[in-house]
């Protein structure tokens, strides 16, 4: 691995529509029983032939219509999904912001969840203690920090999750629609924080439905279409292609 922070080599992932994707335990248990009877038409390739690499400080915007495979790709890179074929090679720590606050324990307070969620993201207790005031200040939730998370709105949970996850500069940051959370003020503050992290050399993979937001943040872009790369390159060039795709899609509706 040379200057690249991330290499994605020939990634593909196949799901079987004949088996409940959420029922991992049941799926494992019944795999042998179903194996002989499964038909090819039940197989669905969510992604196929995905090849690209990013260098330190690159910011890649991943664009595509609903169902193109954007979130699936991020989950493979984050290690949530295992690809059916191909591999992901990365240098340094990956912090995925896929579902902000998904690791929170609802009966615990915001204060308790800072340490719980932060530990899940790989931060030490000592580090979280040092950064505690900074996390609370950024989240804007000081008045509610000793309230159980179950009494938080989804926006409040997202604010706290974002504040915890971005407290350090990871080598690779994965963002899936997370800059659309909260009110306008918090969105601007979040975007500013991402820019600051990028100045520190963090490599960013960013999924957003907002082309304007991708243009503000990213220097490179990729378009996924039906699970394959339709375009990859500089932000201006790929943005023009995507804008045309959106126009054609709206005309068909």
Secondary structure, 3 states (H helix, E strand, C coil): CCCEEEEEEEEEEEEECCCCCCCHHHHHHHHHHHHCCCCHHHEEEEEEEEEEEEECCCEEEEECCCCCCHHHHHHHHHCCCCCCEEEEEECCCEEEECCCCCCCCCCCEHHHHHHHHHHHCCCCHHHHHHHHHHHHHHHCCHHHCCCEHHHCCHHHHHHHHHHHHCCCCCCEEEEECHHHCCCHHHHHHHHHHHHHHHHCCCEEEEECCCHHHHHHHCCEEEEEECCEEEEEEEHHHHHHHHHHHHHHHHHHC
